[in-house]
């Protein structure tokens, strides 16, 4: 398969992974990251296209990244998502059901784009569990305009949440575990709950305290406590046993560990995958979203 450049944009950092999907994972030949100018991107919203485009031009040039096929992974409040249980039906009917379900109780959208990702399938009941997503067409148009201004060809855009879900699927040791994955993105934390290896719930929020500070460790422990309470309220028979860290620094890990352990959680760095081949010295936890984006659905 042709090489792709996977691009993941955070508020102050851009991550890239160059490679292609394989039968059960991905082969990544290069990875890079760079700080972005302050105020270019806020919670997934492009707020200064000119400066962001200039920064991305420099990023591609300095790291010699292929620009002819770029797969962007995006997130933020502009993207709505929901888990749905759907019976077997034609693709046309499925998209109509998705449109109806995403319009119920969600934010009003003028020109929505809908998509979904299959999470699991029950062959006996012929029922699919899917992660459905919706975004305004104008958001996609904004990313397309950014790509043109930055000089790269955008071939696809996927929901950020899809990346860790796909990555977890490739790690056999995680298939029967119930855990929380914490992804550190500058001043934003994404917490994703997996129950016996299957995606269950996620939340994304800004940190009020600087990353790596003792106060941020307390704040993150409070967020985890909320997820534990949510899980207990759902009366799951599977106890959360571990919290995995990705995108974190050694300081983040050190200040968060005491609070996590006080909640009865084991604390570990997100593991590498036997199915995701990475450049020497690069770990999956360092480039989880950019690398996960290269794994086929």
MIDOVO-423342 format. One record per residue (C-alpha): x negated, y negated, z negated; residue number from 0; residue in one letter. Coordinates in nm, 4 decimals, always signed. Layout:
BEGIN
<X = X	Y = Y	Z = Z	resi = NUM	resn = a>
...
***
This chain:
BEGIN
<X = +0.0000	Y = +0.0000	Z = +0.0000	resi = 0	resn = x>
<X = -0.1187	Y = -0.3539	Z = +0.0763	resi = 1	resn = x>
<X = -0.2911	Y = -0.5459	Z = -0.2008	resi = 2	resn = x>
<X = -0.0834	Y = -0.7889	Z = -0.4056	resi = 3	resn = x>
<X = -0.1847	Y = -1.0746	Z = -0.6305	resi = 4	resn = x>
<X = +0.0415	Y = -1.0649	Z = -0.9357	resi = 5	resn = x>
<X = +0.0807	Y = -1.4071	Z = -1.0955	resi = 6	resn = x>
<X = +0.2147	Y = -1.4754	Z = -1.4434	resi = 7	resn = x>
<X = +0.2656	Y = -1.8378	Z = -1.5489	resi = 8	resn = x>
<X = +0.2818	Y = -1.9425	Z = -1.9140	resi = 9	resn = x>
<X = +0.3164	Y = -2.2962	Z = -2.0453	resi = 10	resn = x>
<X = -0.0590	Y = -2.3523	Z = -2.0613	resi = 11	resn = x>
<X = -0.2146	Y = -2.0429	Z = -1.9019	resi = 12	resn = x>
<X = -0.1962	Y = -1.8605	Z = -1.5696	resi = 13	resn = x>
<X = -0.2807	Y = -1.4894	Z = -1.5475	resi = 14	resn = x>
<X = -0.3517	Y = -1.2920	Z = -1.2300	resi = 15	resn = x>
<X = -0.3999	Y = -0.9242	Z = -1.1531	resi = 16	resn = x>
<X = -0.5003	Y = -0.8076	Z = -0.8054	resi = 17	resn = x>
<X = -0.4088	Y = -0.4567	Z = -0.6984	resi = 18	resn = x>
<X = -0.1292	Y = -0.2334	Z = -0.5780	resi = 19	resn = x>
<X = +0.1273	Y = +0.0150	Z = -0.7105	resi = 20	resn = x>
<X = +0.0372	Y = +0.3832	Z = -0.7204	resi = 21	resn = x>
<X = +0.2618	Y = +0.6897	Z = -0.7445	resi = 22	resn = x>
<X = +0.2907	Y = +0.6631	Z = -1.1224	resi = 23	resn = x>
<X = +0.1365	Y = +0.3291	Z = -1.2156	resi = 24	resn = x>
<X = -0.0982	Y = +0.0752	Z = -1.0579	resi = 25	resn = x>
<X = -0.4572	Y = +0.0292	Z = -0.9486	resi = 26	resn = x>
<X = -0.5940	Y = -0.3133	Z = -1.0418	resi = 27	resn = x>
<X = -0.9224	Y = -0.4289	Z = -0.8941	resi = 28	resn = x>
<X = -0.9536	Y = -0.7763	Z = -1.0454	resi = 29	resn = x>
<X = -0.8019	Y = -0.9870	Z = -1.3234	resi = 30	resn = x>
<X = -0.8396	Y = -1.3535	Z = -1.4119	resi = 31	resn = x>
<X = -0.6883	Y = -1.6277	Z = -1.6242	resi = 32	resn = x>
<X = -0.7184	Y = -2.0052	Z = -1.6550	resi = 33	resn = x>
<X = -0.5812	Y = -2.2858	Z = -1.8683	resi = 34	resn = x>
<X = -0.3251	Y = -2.5075	Z = -1.6975	resi = 35	resn = x>
<X = -0.2933	Y = -2.8855	Z = -1.7345	resi = 36	resn = x>
<X = -0.0722	Y = -2.9884	Z = -2.0253	resi = 37	resn = x>
<X = +0.2930	Y = -3.0404	Z = -1.9403	resi = 38	resn = x>
<X = +0.3060	Y = -2.8686	Z = -1.5987	resi = 39	resn = x>
<X = +0.5388	Y = -2.5925	Z = -1.7106	resi = 40	resn = x>
<X = +0.7733	Y = -2.5827	Z = -2.0094	resi = 41	resn = x>
<X = +0.9671	Y = -2.2643	Z = -2.0895	resi = 42	resn = x>
<X = +0.9481	Y = -2.1542	Z = -1.7266	resi = 43	resn = x>
<X = +1.0629	Y = -2.4913	Z = -1.5913	resi = 44	resn = x>
<X = +0.8234	Y = -2.6637	Z = -1.3498	resi = 45	resn = x>
<X = +0.7862	Y = -3.0172	Z = -1.4829	resi = 46	resn = x>
<X = +0.4888	Y = -3.1391	Z = -1.2760	resi = 47	resn = x>
<X = +0.4695	Y = -2.9583	Z = -0.9433	resi = 48	resn = x>
<X = +0.1774	Y = -3.1627	Z = -0.8046	resi = 49	resn = x>
<X = -0.0599	Y = -3.0964	Z = -1.0959	resi = 50	resn = x>
<X = +0.0502	Y = -2.7330	Z = -1.1220	resi = 51	resn = x>
<X = -0.0051	Y = -2.6759	Z = -0.7486	resi = 52	resn = x>
<X = -0.3524	Y = -2.8339	Z = -0.7668	resi = 53	resn = x>
<X = -0.4420	Y = -2.6158	Z = -1.0660	resi = 54	resn = x>
<X = -0.3236	Y = -2.3001	Z = -0.8877	resi = 55	resn = x>
<X = -0.5206	Y = -2.3927	Z = -0.5739	resi = 56	resn = x>
<X = -0.8345	Y = -2.4193	Z = -0.7868	resi = 57	resn = x>
<X = -0.7511	Y = -2.0940	Z = -0.9688	resi = 58	resn = x>
<X = -0.7160	Y = -1.8994	Z = -0.6432	resi = 59	resn = x>
<X = -1.0347	Y = -2.0523	Z = -0.4988	resi = 60	resn = x>
<X = -1.2538	Y = -2.0069	Z = -0.8073	resi = 61	resn = x>
<X = -1.1520	Y = -1.6434	Z = -0.8537	resi = 62	resn = x>
<X = -1.1324	Y = -1.5605	Z = -0.4813	resi = 63	resn = x>
<X = -0.7787	Y = -1.4307	Z = -0.5208	resi = 64	resn = x>
<X = -0.5913	Y = -1.3066	Z = -0.2111	resi = 65	resn = x>
<X = -0.3195	Y = -1.5584	Z = -0.1259	resi = 66	resn = x>
<X = -0.1319	Y = -1.3801	Z = +0.1542	resi = 67	resn = x>
<X = +0.0898	Y = -1.1600	Z = -0.0702	resi = 68	resn = x>
<X = +0.1704	Y = -1.2990	Z = -0.4150	resi = 69	resn = x>
<X = +0.4163	Y = -1.1385	Z = -0.6583	resi = 70	resn = x>
<X = +0.5277	Y = -1.3868	Z = -0.9227	resi = 71	resn = x>
<X = +0.6585	Y = -1.2826	Z = -1.2614	resi = 72	resn = x>
<X = +0.8750	Y = -1.5436	Z = -1.4290	resi = 73	resn = x>
<X = +1.0857	Y = -1.5927	Z = -1.7383	resi = 74	resn = x>
<X = +1.2270	Y = -1.8515	Z = -1.9726	resi = 75	resn = x>
<X = +1.5760	Y = -1.9740	Z = -2.0532	resi = 76	resn = x>
<X = +1.6631	Y = -2.0134	Z = -1.6837	resi = 77	resn = x>
<X = +1.6805	Y = -1.6341	Z = -1.6508	resi = 78	resn = x>
<X = +1.9799	Y = -1.4612	Z = -1.8073	resi = 79	resn = x>
<X = +1.9647	Y = -1.0863	Z = -1.8655	resi = 80	resn = x>
<X = +2.1892	Y = -0.8194	Z = -2.0121	resi = 81	resn = x>
<X = +2.1917	Y = -0.4404	Z = -2.0534	resi = 82	resn = x>
<X = +2.4881	Y = -0.2807	Z = -1.8759	resi = 83	resn = x>
<X = +2.6219	Y = +0.0739	Z = -1.8522	resi = 84	resn = x>
<X = +2.7543	Y = +0.1425	Z = -1.5018	resi = 85	resn = x>
<X = +2.9131	Y = +0.4485	Z = -1.3407	resi = 86	resn = x>
<X = +2.7899	Y = +0.5836	Z = -1.0082	resi = 87	resn = x>
<X = +2.9132	Y = +0.3624	Z = -0.7208	resi = 88	resn = x>
<X = +2.7988	Y = +0.2125	Z = -0.3927	resi = 89	resn = x>
<X = +2.5373	Y = -0.0620	Z = -0.4007	resi = 90	resn = x>
<X = +2.7916	Y = -0.3140	Z = -0.2730	resi = 91	resn = x>
<X = +3.0354	Y = -0.2343	Z = -0.5536	resi = 92	resn = x>
<X = +2.7544	Y = -0.2323	Z = -0.8085	resi = 93	resn = x>
<X = +2.6460	Y = -0.5845	Z = -0.7166	resi = 94	resn = x>
<X = +3.0082	Y = -0.7005	Z = -0.7407	resi = 95	resn = x>
<X = +3.0371	Y = -0.5507	Z = -1.0907	resi = 96	resn = x>
<X = +2.7069	Y = -0.7119	Z = -1.1899	resi = 97	resn = x>
<X = +2.8324	Y = -1.0496	Z = -1.0706	resi = 98	resn = x>
<X = +3.1496	Y = -1.0142	Z = -1.2768	resi = 99	resn = x>
<X = +2.9717	Y = -0.8937	Z = -1.5907	resi = 100	resn = x>
<X = +2.7047	Y = -1.1629	Z = -1.5757	resi = 101	resn = x>
<X = +2.9740	Y = -1.4290	Z = -1.5309	resi = 102	resn = x>
<X = +3.1522	Y = -1.3177	Z = -1.8482	resi = 103	resn = x>
<X = +3.0384	Y = -1.5145	Z = -2.1495	resi = 104	resn = x>
<X = +2.7232	Y = -1.6377	Z = -1.9806	resi = 105	resn = x>
<X = +2.6002	Y = -1.9844	Z = -1.8892	resi = 106	resn = x>
<X = +2.7735	Y = -2.1422	Z = -1.5932	resi = 107	resn = x>
<X = +2.5806	Y = -2.1138	Z = -1.2682	resi = 108	resn = x>
<X = +2.6571	Y = -2.2929	Z = -0.9430	resi = 109	resn = x>
<X = +2.4682	Y = -2.0678	Z = -0.7019	resi = 110	resn = x>
<X = +2.3544	Y = -1.7555	Z = -0.8858	resi = 111	resn = x>
<X = +2.1204	Y = -1.4817	Z = -0.7692	resi = 112	resn = x>
<X = +2.1733	Y = -1.1421	Z = -0.9330	resi = 113	resn = x>
<X = +1.9482	Y = -0.8389	Z = -0.9518	resi = 114	resn = x>
<X = +1.9019	Y = -0.5329	Z = -1.1689	resi = 115	resn = x>
<X = +1.6483	Y = -0.2749	Z = -1.2797	resi = 116	resn = x>
<X = +1.7389	Y = +0.0861	Z = -1.3579	resi = 117	resn = x>
<X = +1.6476	Y = +0.1720	Z = -1.7175	resi = 118	resn = x>
<X = +1.7840	Y = +0.5265	Z = -1.7429	resi = 119	resn = x>
<X = +2.0254	Y = +0.7659	Z = -1.5740	resi = 120	resn = x>
<X = +2.2499	Y = +1.0315	Z = -1.7251	resi = 121	resn = x>
<X = +2.2949	Y = +1.2996	Z = -1.4599	resi = 122	resn = x>
<X = +2.5779	Y = +1.4722	Z = -1.6499	resi = 123	resn = x>
<X = +2.8003	Y = +1.1663	Z = -1.6847	resi = 124	resn = x>
<X = +2.6661	Y = +0.9986	Z = -1.3678	resi = 125	resn = x>
<X = +2.6105	Y = +0.6802	Z = -1.5668	resi = 126	resn = x>
<X = +2.3253	Y = +0.4343	Z = -1.5243	resi = 127	resn = x>
<X = +2.1867	Y = +0.1980	Z = -1.7874	resi = 128	resn = x>
<X = +2.0536	Y = -0.1098	Z = -1.6100	resi = 129	resn = x>
<X = +1.8868	Y = -0.4373	Z = -1.7003	resi = 130	resn = x>
<X = +2.0869	Y = -0.6969	Z = -1.5066	resi = 131	resn = x>
<X = +1.9476	Y = -1.0456	Z = -1.4455	resi = 132	resn = x>
<X = +2.0796	Y = -1.3752	Z = -1.3114	resi = 133	resn = x>
<X = +1.9101	Y = -1.7003	Z = -1.2135	resi = 134	resn = x>
<X = +2.0102	Y = -2.0116	Z = -1.0207	resi = 135	resn = x>
<X = +1.8994	Y = -2.0173	Z = -0.6565	resi = 136	resn = x>
<X = +1.7467	Y = -2.3600	Z = -0.7213	resi = 137	resn = x>
<X = +1.4987	Y = -2.2034	Z = -0.9670	resi = 138	resn = x>
<X = +1.3752	Y = -1.9613	Z = -0.7014	resi = 139	resn = x>
<X = +1.3616	Y = -2.2466	Z = -0.4498	resi = 140	resn = x>
<X = +1.1437	Y = -2.4389	Z = -0.6944	resi = 141	resn = x>
<X = +0.8951	Y = -2.1524	Z = -0.7208	resi = 142	resn = x>
<X = +0.8956	Y = -2.1161	Z = -0.3419	resi = 143	resn = x>
<X = +0.8162	Y = -2.4869	Z = -0.3016	resi = 144	resn = x>
<X = +0.5358	Y = -2.4499	Z = -0.5577	resi = 145	resn = x>
<X = +0.3874	Y = -2.1599	Z = -0.3609	resi = 146	resn = x>
<X = +0.3856	Y = -2.3627	Z = -0.0402	resi = 147	resn = x>
<X = +0.2247	Y = -2.6599	Z = -0.2157	resi = 148	resn = x>
<X = -0.0397	Y = -2.4355	Z = -0.3764	resi = 149	resn = x>
<X = -0.1175	Y = -2.2564	Z = -0.0500	resi = 150	resn = x>
<X = -0.0107	Y = -1.9005	Z = -0.1254	resi = 151	resn = x>
<X = +0.2623	Y = -1.6810	Z = +0.0263	resi = 152	resn = x>
<X = +0.5251	Y = -1.5718	Z = -0.2258	resi = 153	resn = x>
<X = +0.6585	Y = -1.2254	Z = -0.1429	resi = 154	resn = x>
<X = +0.8702	Y = -1.1540	Z = -0.4517	resi = 155	resn = x>
<X = +0.9731	Y = -1.2797	Z = -0.7946	resi = 156	resn = x>
<X = +1.0568	Y = -1.0490	Z = -1.0828	resi = 157	resn = x>
<X = +1.1904	Y = -1.1003	Z = -1.4337	resi = 158	resn = x>
<X = +0.9107	Y = -1.1200	Z = -1.6911	resi = 159	resn = x>
<X = +1.0755	Y = -0.8612	Z = -1.9139	resi = 160	resn = x>
<X = +1.0434	Y = -0.5972	Z = -1.6409	resi = 161	resn = x>
<X = +0.6635	Y = -0.5868	Z = -1.6746	resi = 162	resn = x>
<X = +0.6330	Y = -0.4446	Z = -2.0285	resi = 163	resn = x>
<X = +0.9251	Y = -0.2072	Z = -1.9648	resi = 164	resn = x>
<X = +0.7423	Y = -0.0620	Z = -1.6633	resi = 165	resn = x>
<X = +0.4108	Y = -0.0506	Z = -1.8506	resi = 166	resn = x>
<X = +0.5610	Y = +0.1418	Z = -2.1445	resi = 167	resn = x>
<X = +0.6977	Y = +0.4024	Z = -1.9013	resi = 168	resn = x>
<X = +0.3425	Y = +0.4898	Z = -1.7931	resi = 169	resn = x>
<X = +0.2144	Y = +0.5669	Z = -2.1462	resi = 170	resn = x>
<X = +0.3108	Y = +0.9203	Z = -2.2601	resi = 171	resn = x>
<X = +0.2327	Y = +0.8519	Z = -2.6278	resi = 172	resn = x>
<X = +0.5022	Y = +0.5815	Z = -2.6415	resi = 173	resn = x>
<X = +0.7906	Y = +0.7806	Z = -2.4948	resi = 174	resn = x>
<X = +0.9223	Y = +0.9080	Z = -2.8281	resi = 175	resn = x>
<X = +0.8202	Y = +0.6096	Z = -3.0432	resi = 176	resn = x>
<X = +1.0366	Y = +0.3283	Z = -3.1786	resi = 177	resn = x>
<X = +0.8373	Y = +0.0067	Z = -3.1929	resi = 178	resn = x>
<X = +0.8214	Y = -0.3669	Z = -3.1335	resi = 179	resn = x>
<X = +0.5903	Y = -0.5193	Z = -2.8751	resi = 180	resn = x>
<X = +0.4720	Y = -0.8741	Z = -2.9443	resi = 181	resn = x>
<X = +0.3445	Y = -1.0681	Z = -2.6431	resi = 182	resn = x>
<X = +0.1559	Y = -1.3900	Z = -2.7267	resi = 183	resn = x>
<X = +0.1910	Y = -1.6568	Z = -2.4541	resi = 184	resn = x>
<X = +0.0271	Y = -1.9757	Z = -2.5749	resi = 185	resn = x>
<X = +0.2776	Y = -2.1150	Z = -2.8296	resi = 186	resn = x>
<X = +0.5528	Y = -1.8677	Z = -2.7356	resi = 187	resn = x>
<X = +0.6154	Y = -1.5193	Z = -2.8732	resi = 188	resn = x>
<X = +0.8129	Y = -1.2519	Z = -2.6903	resi = 189	resn = x>
<X = +0.9276	Y = -0.9648	Z = -2.9124	resi = 190	resn = x>
<X = +1.0608	Y = -0.6549	Z = -2.7375	resi = 191	resn = x>
<X = +1.2174	Y = -0.3597	Z = -2.9178	resi = 192	resn = x>
<X = +1.1841	Y = -0.0094	Z = -2.7727	resi = 193	resn = x>
<X = +1.3806	Y = +0.2812	Z = -2.9208	resi = 194	resn = x>
<X = +1.2254	Y = +0.6178	Z = -2.8377	resi = 195	resn = x>
<X = +1.0420	Y = +0.4560	Z = -2.5502	resi = 196	resn = x>
<X = +1.3509	Y = +0.2900	Z = -2.4025	resi = 197	resn = x>
<X = +1.4044	Y = -0.0856	Z = -2.3888	resi = 198	resn = x>
<X = +1.6691	Y = -0.1966	Z = -2.6387	resi = 199	resn = x>
<X = +1.6436	Y = -0.5675	Z = -2.7215	resi = 200	resn = x>
<X = +1.4196	Y = -0.8703	Z = -2.6793	resi = 201	resn = x>
<X = +1.3823	Y = -1.2235	Z = -2.8021	resi = 202	resn = x>
<X = +1.1594	Y = -1.5114	Z = -2.6949	resi = 203	resn = x>
<X = +1.0859	Y = -1.8153	Z = -2.9096	resi = 204	resn = x>
<X = +0.8314	Y = -2.0895	Z = -2.9679	resi = 205	resn = x>
<X = +0.5996	Y = -2.0898	Z = -3.2662	resi = 206	resn = x>
<X = +0.6201	Y = -2.3923	Z = -3.4940	resi = 207	resn = x>
<X = +0.2721	Y = -2.3260	Z = -3.6350	resi = 208	resn = x>
<X = -0.0587	Y = -2.3046	Z = -3.4444	resi = 209	resn = x>
<X = -0.1518	Y = -1.9562	Z = -3.3249	resi = 210	resn = x>
<X = -0.4159	Y = -1.7953	Z = -3.5435	resi = 211	resn = x>
<X = -0.3150	Y = -1.9908	Z = -3.8541	resi = 212	resn = x>
<X = -0.1976	Y = -1.8275	Z = -4.1766	resi = 213	resn = x>
<X = +0.1327	Y = -2.0092	Z = -4.1335	resi = 214	resn = x>
<X = +0.1837	Y = -1.8520	Z = -3.7893	resi = 215	resn = x>
<X = +0.1286	Y = -1.5088	Z = -3.9437	resi = 216	resn = x>
<X = +0.4073	Y = -1.5765	Z = -4.1929	resi = 217	resn = x>
<X = +0.6338	Y = -1.7107	Z = -3.9178	resi = 218	resn = x>
<X = +0.5810	Y = -1.4034	Z = -3.6983	resi = 219	resn = x>
<X = +0.6483	Y = -1.1709	Z = -3.9925	resi = 220	resn = x>
<X = +0.9801	Y = -1.3518	Z = -4.0414	resi = 221	resn = x>
<X = +1.0678	Y = -1.2973	Z = -3.6746	resi = 222	resn = x>
<X = +0.9855	Y = -0.9283	Z = -3.7106	resi = 223	resn = x>
<X = +1.1980	Y = -0.9051	Z = -4.0230	resi = 224	resn = x>
<X = +1.4916	Y = -1.0378	Z = -3.8217	resi = 225	resn = x>
<X = +1.4420	Y = -0.7672	Z = -3.5578	resi = 226	resn = x>
<X = +1.4249	Y = -0.5004	Z = -3.8280	resi = 227	resn = x>
<X = +1.7524	Y = -0.6267	Z = -3.9735	resi = 228	resn = x>
<X = +1.9113	Y = -0.6297	Z = -3.6270	resi = 229	resn = x>
<X = +1.7990	Y = -0.2696	Z = -3.5719	resi = 230	resn = x>
<X = +1.9350	Y = -0.1601	Z = -3.9108	resi = 231	resn = x>
<X = +2.2673	Y = -0.3347	Z = -3.8432	resi = 232	resn = x>
<X = +2.3002	Y = -0.1299	Z = -3.5231	resi = 233	resn = x>
<X = +2.2783	Y = +0.1836	Z = -3.7398	resi = 234	resn = x>
<X = +2.0049	Y = +0.3436	Z = -3.5333	resi = 235	resn = x>
<X = +1.8759	Y = +0.6741	Z = -3.6636	resi = 236	resn = x>
<X = +1.5261	Y = +0.5888	Z = -3.5380	resi = 237	resn = x>
<X = +1.3150	Y = +0.3756	Z = -3.7692	resi = 238	resn = x>
<X = +1.0797	Y = +0.1124	Z = -3.6295	resi = 239	resn = x>
<X = +0.7323	Y = +0.2331	Z = -3.7177	resi = 240	resn = x>
<X = +0.4808	Y = +0.0191	Z = -3.5290	resi = 241	resn = x>
<X = +0.4270	Y = -0.3291	Z = -3.3947	resi = 242	resn = x>
<X = +0.1980	Y = -0.3584	Z = -3.0927	resi = 243	resn = x>
<X = +0.0159	Y = -0.6795	Z = -3.0030	resi = 244	resn = x>
<X = -0.0566	Y = -0.8024	Z = -2.6482	resi = 245	resn = x>
<X = -0.2089	Y = -1.1305	Z = -2.5323	resi = 246	resn = x>
<X = -0.3264	Y = -1.1979	Z = -2.8874	resi = 247	resn = x>
<X = -0.6625	Y = -1.3119	Z = -3.0186	resi = 248	resn = x>
<X = -0.8560	Y = -1.1505	Z = -3.3028	resi = 249	resn = x>
<X = -0.7365	Y = -1.4376	Z = -3.5235	resi = 250	resn = x>
<X = -0.3715	Y = -1.3716	Z = -3.4338	resi = 251	resn = x>
<X = -0.4124	Y = -1.0042	Z = -3.5200	resi = 252	resn = x>
<X = -0.5849	Y = -1.0790	Z = -3.8504	resi = 253	resn = x>
<X = -0.3315	Y = -1.3344	Z = -3.9799	resi = 254	resn = x>
<X = -0.0293	Y = -1.1293	Z = -3.8701	resi = 255	resn = x>
<X = -0.1424	Y = -0.7954	Z = -4.0051	resi = 256	resn = x>
<X = -0.0633	Y = -0.8494	Z = -4.3769	resi = 257	resn = x>
<X = +0.2944	Y = -0.9637	Z = -4.3092	resi = 258	resn = x>
<X = +0.3584	Y = -0.6767	Z = -4.0678	resi = 259	resn = x>
<X = +0.2233	Y = -0.4195	Z = -4.3098	resi = 260	resn = x>
<X = +0.4345	Y = -0.5692	Z = -4.5890	resi = 261	resn = x>
<X = +0.7361	Y = -0.4815	Z = -4.3715	resi = 262	resn = x>
<X = +0.6179	Y = -0.1203	Z = -4.3584	resi = 263	resn = x>
<X = +0.4917	Y = -0.1427	Z = -4.0003	resi = 264	resn = x>
<X = +0.1711	Y = -0.0011	Z = -3.8573	resi = 265	resn = x>
<X = -0.0160	Y = -0.2693	Z = -3.6622	resi = 266	resn = x>
<X = -0.1964	Y = -0.1858	Z = -3.3374	resi = 267	resn = x>
<X = -0.3152	Y = -0.3421	Z = -3.0130	resi = 268	resn = x>
<X = -0.0983	Y = -0.2329	Z = -2.7202	resi = 269	resn = x>
<X = -0.2707	Y = +0.0736	Z = -2.5721	resi = 270	resn = x>
<X = -0.4167	Y = +0.1189	Z = -2.2266	resi = 271	resn = x>
<X = -0.2255	Y = +0.3398	Z = -1.9851	resi = 272	resn = x>
<X = -0.3734	Y = +0.6482	Z = -1.8193	resi = 273	resn = x>
<X = -0.1774	Y = +0.5529	Z = -1.5053	resi = 274	resn = x>
<X = -0.2935	Y = +0.1900	Z = -1.4814	resi = 275	resn = x>
<X = -0.6511	Y = +0.1620	Z = -1.3580	resi = 276	resn = x>
<X = -0.8168	Y = -0.1604	Z = -1.4717	resi = 277	resn = x>
<X = -1.1491	Y = -0.3333	Z = -1.4033	resi = 278	resn = x>
<X = -1.4288	Y = -0.2467	Z = -1.6444	resi = 279	resn = x>
<X = -1.3984	Y = -0.4452	Z = -1.9677	resi = 280	resn = x>
<X = -1.0320	Y = -0.5355	Z = -1.9129	resi = 281	resn = x>
<X = -0.7591	Y = -0.3890	Z = -2.1341	resi = 282	resn = x>
<X = -0.3889	Y = -0.3659	Z = -2.0534	resi = 283	resn = x>
<X = -0.3014	Y = -0.5720	Z = -2.3629	resi = 284	resn = x>
<X = -0.5018	Y = -0.8633	Z = -2.2176	resi = 285	resn = x>
<X = -0.3083	Y = -0.8789	Z = -1.8890	resi = 286	resn = x>
<X = +0.0092	Y = -0.6882	Z = -1.9734	resi = 287	resn = x>
<X = +0.2624	Y = -0.8964	Z = -1.7815	resi = 288	resn = x>
<X = +0.0486	Y = -0.9595	Z = -1.4734	resi = 289	resn = x>
<X = -0.0595	Y = -0.5933	Z = -1.4590	resi = 290	resn = x>
<X = +0.2845	Y = -0.4533	Z = -1.5410	resi = 291	resn = x>
<X = +0.4287	Y = -0.6526	Z = -1.2540	resi = 292	resn = x>
<X = +0.2275	Y = -0.4349	Z = -1.0120	resi = 293	resn = x>
<X = +0.3905	Y = -0.1122	Z = -1.1326	resi = 294	resn = x>
<X = +0.6738	Y = +0.0018	Z = -0.9066	resi = 295	resn = x>
<X = +1.0252	Y = +0.0081	Z = -1.0554	resi = 296	resn = x>
***
